[in-house]
Amino acid sequence: MNSTMTSKDTLIIKGGKALNGTIEVRGAKNAVTKIMVATLLSAEPSIIHNVPDIADVQVVGEMIRLVGGKVEQLSEGVLKITPTDLHQADTLELHKIAGTSRIPILFAGPLLHRLKEAKLPTLGGCEIGPRPIDFHLRSLQTMGATINEDEKAITITADSLHGAKIELTYPSVGATEQVLLTSVLASGVTELRNAAIEPEIIDLICVLQKMGAIIDVGINRVITIVGVEKLQGFEHSVLTDRIEVASWACVAAATNGKIMVKGAQQEPMMTFLNTFRKVGGEFGITSEGIEFWRGRPLTGITLETDVHPGFMTDWQQPFVVLITQAEGLSTIHETVYEDRFAFTETLNTMGAKIQLYQECLGGTHCRFENSNHLHSAVISGPTQLTGSNIVVPDLRAGFSYVVAALVAKGKTSISGMKTVERGYEKFETKLRAIGTEIIST
């Protein structure tokens, strides 16, 4: 892809005013990168539409090129991937490209089916708590793979793979994707219990079905895959990024402005939209997208994150910034990533009043109960945020810091913006389109 991303790593924002305008959001980072991996299951070319120009897409594209695939940008937002002649890539080269990405392990299934072996680097990713790959490796072993691992690489081999009954201890998105990408060409039937059913998972299943797979999404998180002998190329438009849509919604309500998000889709956003309305946000849905604004004075809320169809953990961080502007006390119980509230320390230095607790402050007890993890938060508001010098720790916290900067009085200098560009296309351009005052460095 021909990147249009800014080379700036520091952004200085003058906040404190209502933001208004129109922006467009394209395909979900958490879907498009997995769909790109799925192209490797066939030797035929595939075309993907609604592709955002972000770093993670470029990383996966380079990984596909390293294993012998051809990646072409046909036009803005449209990729053609032709993986006719695959081969093993140098693990050190893969690591150089994918050192901060969690995607490499998902190459395992396609490479095993095409080459009988997958040599992959160890994993990186945002530091938001341990994200073990034991689900991935255990599933691959259950389907017949042999795994050898050291500090620098994971080598997975299999002469053939077979269907199996697999039950996840937690409905992990990554582990579900692994099983789907591996089982579609395995002999026999695979039954996956306690599977993730996020919209991005369903989008991947739609792609696999277009390729010729047989996949049934049943009740109670049970997915059944009947292995087929061969898959074909496909053409597909990726669903819109619901995480980015929610983040811009929080910007609109937190700054008391109005933002039209073109491309936003109602169905994958339903849980967020209900919660957004409960705290005082409002929205209007059209054929072009969703417009967001503050409908009434913001009020506090009690909320728990959860796997889909619950309130998404990636919505939590910008939402926390929003409810620092809400009247009264709010309680948020994080049940997906145990260390996701680490970003709130910086918000407190900007004037927020956020207290963290080890207890499960919600209607249900979660897997972090009786742990030392600060996974519940009480937010008191409204508070006046003031500008500060802050550093981005991870992708989603990065956008949240930008939301805080837009709300804050005065100037905020945010360094580490290249991390944010991993997941958000034309980020500075979108900020300017809604009236953000950006000070050149």
PyMOL commands that set and color helices and strands:
alter all, ss='L'
color gray80, all
select helices_A, chain A and resi 29-41+55-66+91-98+104-115+134-142+173-183+199-211+242-254+267-278+313-323+340-349+395-407+417-420+427-433
alter helices_A, ss='H'
color red, helices_A
select strands_A, chain A and resi 10-15+20-24+46-49+70-75+78-82+117-121+146-149+153-157+165-167+189-193+214-217+223-226+235-237+258-262+281-285+289-294+302-304+328-333+353-357+376-381+389-391+410-415+437-439
alter strands_A, ss='S'
color yellow, strands_A
deselect
rebuild
show_as cartoon
